[in-house]
Amino acid sequence: MNANANAGFDLQQLAALFAYLEPALASHLTIVAQSIGRAIDRAFRPVKVGLMIAGLEVPHTHLHVIPIRELADLNPANQDLNATAADLDGAAGHIRSALRALGYAEASD
């Protein structure tokens, strides 16, 4: 790792970056993302389910679990800018239903 790789971040900010998460937390996030990925696969039958860890605006960690048909689907610039609230609610409902079908009873309505 470059000695200047963490330039501009204090230790609290650095802790929010994925590469510096405690291994147990990184593992937990990955396990949750995998569960959501299985639900996305079941609900939408994409070619694959992609996982992207991003967040450049402020120091933080979040995982994007994305149904993909091609690599370009991972590019946030290619998102559907015309999706309505009803579209998003419907997609979320399909994912919640798939989670419950996979045994995740804690998935809420």
N, C-alpha and C positions, 0 to 999 in steps of 0.2 A: 504494500500500500504506500502510496506517495505520502510523504510526511506532511504535505500541505492539503491533503484530501479533505480534512475536516476544518479548513480555514473558514472563519466566519461563523462557526457554530460553537455554542457553549456546550458543556457536558449534558445538560438537560435536553437541549435540542438534538444533540447527537444520539441520545438514547431513543429518540423517536424515529430514527432512520432504520430501515430494515436490516441493514448489514450490522448494526450495533445492538439489535434487540437481544434480550436474554434468550438463549436457545429454547427454553420452555415456552416462551411467548411466541417465538417464531414458529415453533412446531404446532402450537395450538392454532395460530392463524392459518397455517397451511392445511391442517386437518379440517377446519371449518370451511375453507375455500374448496377443498376436495368434496365435501358433502354438498355444497352449493353447486359445484360443477356436475356432480352426478344428477342432481335435480334438473339443472339446465339441460343436460344431455337427454334426460327422460322427457322433459317438457317440450323441447324444441327440435330434437334430433339433428343437431348440427353435424358437420363433418368432424369437428373436434371441439373441445372446450379449451379455450386459451386462458392463461393466467398471466397477468401483468402487474407488477408492483411499481407504482409511480406516485408522483406527487412532488412537483417541483416548486409550487407556489410558496409553500411554507414548509419547514421541516416537520414531516409526519410520515406515517406509514399507513397505507391502505392497499388492499388487493382488489384488482379488477378481475372478475371471473366472467368470461365473455364467450358466447357461442360464436364459433367462426366457421366460415366456409373457405376462407383464404387468408393469408397473412395480413393483407390490408385491413381486415376487419379489426385488428388489434390497434389500429391507428385511431385515436380519439377524433381526429379531423373527419373521419368517415362515418361518424355516428349519424343516426337519423335525426336531423334537426326539425323534422315535421311531426315527430311523435307527439301525440296528444296525451293529456293526463289519463284519459280513458285507455289509451294504448299501453301506457306504463302500468296502470293499475291492473290491466288484463294480464300482462306479462308477469307481474309480481304474483298474481293469483295462481297462474300456472306453475310458477316455481314453488310457491307454498304448498300447492296440492301435491306436486311431485315429491317435495320433502316429506310430507306426511305419508305418502305412499311408500317411501323408502324407510319409514319407521321413525322419523323425527317428529314425534307428537308435539314437541314444543313449538313447531311452526304455527304461528298465529294466523288468524284470518284478517 
